[in-house]
Amino acid sequence: MQQKTTNPEIKGKSDSLILKCGAVLLLCILSVVVAACGANADSTNAAAQAQPTPTINLNGTSLTPTPTVPPQACGVWMVNASPTYSPGGVIPIYAKFVKMDANGNPVGIGDATVTFNIAWGDMTTEPVNAVTTSDGLATIRLPMGNHPAAINRLSLITAHFTAGNVTCDVDSTRPQSFVMRSVGKPSTTTPTASTGGVDTTTTGVNTGGGGNTGGGGKKHH
């Protein structure tokens, strides 16, 4: 049997060629990996930059996340919504008329006309006018003596506010309400109407705003 011999020179060249090819192949693989990573990074950035801002659109109008503050507001309230009837008694009623400044804070509207309309529980109505002070407050003192038939019956108050071309309403959808109570049996005699009518002068205006602390019946629009 003849034994094969191996040429060391040929074997050395073959090993060197394999190493070179391996190095080139490894370099190609690394280049592909680097390129792929770079492309993914660029694609992510581009997608992030092109991300649109979501909006809600109804009938072509974009909606804001918070409601718009109305330019003015008004309210009517009472400290005591269950006054005790008295032939010579009065019921204090308060009203407030404000506008919003640039920061959204309420500022009183002075010299505004307030027309109260009282729908008594005896089915009669009574309009009363007043004028707001510089802080937007108006107060009336409503005589109750002519309305014994309204005892234990619901009475409602609405109001219309006017200052130049600016108006506001506390209407019948959200009126202020009150119920007069009696002490014992109501008198069957007709009480004498108080003289002077309703006091709508600034003398009866509560400039201290005491009604605000008891504004359980206060309603705004």
CORVENRA-V234293 format. One record per residue. N is the residue number from 1. RES is the residue in three letters. PSI is psi in whole degrees, 0 to 359 (NA if undefined). OMEGA is omega in whole degrees, -180 to 180 (NA if undefined). D_FIRST is the distance of its C-alpha to the first C-alpha in Angstrom with 1 decimal. Layout:
n-><N:N>
res-><RES:RES>
psi-><PSI:PSI>
omega-><OMEGA:OMEGA>
d_first-><D_FIRST:D_FIRST>
This chain:
n-><1:2:3:4:5:6:7:8:9:10:11:12:13:14:15:16:17:18:19:20:21:22:23:24:25:26:27:28:29:30:31:32:33:34:35:36:37:38:39:40:41:42:43:44:45:46:47:48:49:50:51:52:53:54:55:56:57:58:59:60:61:62:63:64:65:66:67:68:69:70:71:72:73:74:75:76:77:78:79:80:81:82:83:84:85:86:87:88:89:90:91:92:93:94:95:96:97:98:99:100:101:102:103:104:105:106:107:108:109:110:111:112:113:114:115:116:117:118:119:120:121:122:123:124:125:126:127:128:129:130:131:132:133:134:135:136:137:138:139:140:141:142:143:144:145:146:147:148:149:150:151:152:153:154:155:156:157:158:159:160:161:162:163:164:165:166:167:168:169:170:171:172:173:174:175:176:177:178:179:180:181:182:183:184:185:186:187:188:189:190:191:192:193:194:195:196:197:198:199:200:201:202:203:204:205:206:207:208:209:210:211:212:213:214:215:216:217:218:219:220:221>
res-><MET:GLN:GLN:LYS:THR:THR:ASN:PRO:GLU:ILE:LYS:GLY:LYS:SER:ASP:SER:LEU:ILE:LEU:LYS:CYS:GLY:ALA:VAL:LEU:LEU:LEU:CYS:ILE:LEU:SER:VAL:VAL:VAL:ALA:ALA:CYS:GLY:ALA:ASN:ALA:ASP:SER:THR:ASN:ALA:ALA:ALA:GLN:ALA:GLN:PRO:THR:PRO:THR:ILE:ASN:LEU:ASN:GLY:THR:SER:LEU:THR:PRO:THR:PRO:THR:VAL:PRO:PRO:GLN:ALA:CYS:GLY:VAL:TRP:MET:VAL:ASN:ALA:SER:PRO:THR:TYR:SER:PRO:GLY:GLY:VAL:ILE:PRO:ILE:TYR:ALA:LYS:PHE:VAL:LYS:MET:ASP:ALA:ASN:GLY:ASN:PRO:VAL:GLY:ILE:GLY:ASP:ALA:THR:VAL:THR:PHE:ASN:ILE:ALA:TRP:GLY:ASP:MET:THR:THR:GLU:PRO:VAL:ASN:ALA:VAL:THR:THR:SER:ASP:GLY:LEU:ALA:THR:ILE:ARG:LEU:PRO:MET:GLY:ASN:HIS:PRO:ALA:ALA:ILE:ASN:ARG:LEU:SER:LEU:ILE:THR:ALA:HIS:PHE:THR:ALA:GLY:ASN:VAL:THR:CYS:ASP:VAL:ASP:SER:THR:ARG:PRO:GLN:SER:PHE:VAL:MET:ARG:SER:VAL:GLY:LYS:PRO:SER:THR:THR:THR:PRO:THR:ALA:SER:THR:GLY:GLY:VAL:ASP:THR:THR:THR:THR:GLY:VAL:ASN:THR:GLY:GLY:GLY:GLY:ASN:THR:GLY:GLY:GLY:GLY:LYS:LYS:HIS:HIS>
psi-><136:129:132:145:150:131:116:327:317:318:321:320:322:317:320:320:321:318:319:315:320:319:317:317:318:321:320:318:316:322:318:318:315:317:319:318:317:320:320:319:315:320:321:315:318:320:322:321:329:4:120:152:122:137:155:126:122:121:37:10:124:137:138:154:338:148:151:134:130:149:335:163:156:160:157:137:168:146:322:107:6:63:150:130:138:134:328:12:163:158:113:132:135:151:151:137:119:159:162:132:187:335:6:16:142:136:132:144:111:163:29:145:130:120:105:146:115:118:98:158:349:12:16:158:153:114:141:133:150:168:137:150:183:336:9:11:138:142:136:156:102:117:137:356:330:6:52:334:350:0:135:21:148:128:147:148:127:168:148:126:135:130:96:237:11:128:161:151:137:97:190:351:335:61:161:140:156:161:119:137:154:156:104:203:130:148:144:354:154:119:152:132:139:144:155:345:208:133:108:14:169:350:326:8:131:86:348:354:30:334:338:330:344:27:47:335:11:136:136:158:NA>
omega-><-177:-178:180:179:-180:180:-178:-177:179:180:179:180:-179:179:-180:180:179:179:180:179:179:180:179:-180:179:179:179:-180:179:179:180:180:-180:179:-180:179:178:180:180:180:180:-179:179:-180:-179:180:180:-180:-177:-178:-178:176:-178:176:175:-176:175:-179:175:-179:178:-179:176:-177:180:-179:179:180:179:-177:177:-179:-180:-179:177:179:179:175:-180:-180:176:-177:177:-177:174:-178:179:-176:177:179:176:178:-176:177:-179:-180:-177:171:-178:177:-176:180:180:179:-179:177:-177:175:-178:178:176:178:177:177:176:172:-178:174:-176:178:177:176:173:178:-176:175:178:-179:176:179:-178:173:-176:179:176:-177:173:-180:172:177:-170:178:-180:-172:-177:-173:177:180:179:180:180:176:-176:173:-175:179:170:-178:176:-177:180:174:-174:178:179:-179:177:-176:163:-169:-174:178:179:-178:168:-178:174:178:176:178:180:173:-175:-177:180:178:179:178:180:-179:178:-179:180:-180:177:178:-177:-180:179:178:-179:179:-177:-177:178:-177:178:177:-177:-179:-179:-178:179:-172:177:-179:-178:-178:-180:171:NA>
d_first-><0.0:3.8:6.5:9.7:12.9:16.3:19.4:22.2:24.9:23.8:23.6:27.0:28.6:27.4:28.9:32.1:32.4:32.1:34.7:37.1:36.8:37.5:40.5:41.9:41.5:43.2:46.0:46.6:46.8:49.3:51.4:51.6:52.7:55.3:56.7:56.9:58.8:61.1:61.9:62.8:65.0:66.8:67.3:68.8:71.2:72.3:72.8:74.9:77.0:77.6:78.6:82.1:85.0:86.1:89.7:91.9:94.0:96.9:98.8:97.5:98.6:96.2:97.1:97.4:96.1:99.6:102.9:105.3:108.3:111.6:113.9:116.7:117.4:120.5:121.5:124.5:124.8:127.3:127.4:129.1:128.3:130.6:133.9:137.0:139.8:143.0:145.8:145.8:142.1:139.5:135.7:133.7:131.0:128.5:126.4:123.9:122.8:119.9:117.6:114.1:113.6:110.5:108.7:109.5:112.2:115.5:118.6:122.1:124.0:127.6:130.8:129.1:131.2:130.3:131.9:131.6:132.4:133.2:133.1:135.2:134.7:138.2:137.0:138.6:136.8:137.7:136.4:136.6:135.7:134.5:133.0:130.0:130.3:128.0:125.2:125.3:127.2:130.1:132.2:134.9:137.2:137.8:141.1:140.6:144.3:144.6:141.8:142.6:141.3:137.8:137.6:134.5:133.3:130.3:131.3:128.9:128.8:127.2:127.5:127.1:126.4:127.2:126.9:127.4:124.7:122.6:123.1:121.6:122.6:122.5:123.0:123.5:119.8:119.8:123.4:124.7:126.5:129.1:131.3:134.8:135.6:139.1:140.7:142.7:144.4:144.7:148.2:149.8:151.9:150.8:149.8:151.4:149.0:148.3:149.8:147.8:145.0:141.4:140.8:138.4:139.4:137.1:139.2:137.3:133.9:131.5:130.1:128.3:126.0:126.7:125.9:122.3:121.8:123.1:121.4:120.1:121.5:120.4:118.7:117.0:115.7>
